[in-house]
């Protein structure tokens, strides 16, 4: 089941409060969580980057392949 924005917001507020009560910076804690996911998936990331290096045009949203990378902007 997908999380909705209301539940996510409620969970974020509660977790942030608990972290602060435990003298933990919520932003640092969140960064550490993201970094752990990256560290645990380094092999996948390296493989994906290797595929992009072999065929850079296929991963370029401006090449017209229809592939859009999250956070990128496609201009028409």
Secondary structure, DSSP 8 states (H G I E B T S, - for coil): ----HHHHHHHHHHHHHHHHHTT--HHHHHHHHHHHHHHHTHHHHHHHHHHHHHSGGGG-GGGTSS---TT-----
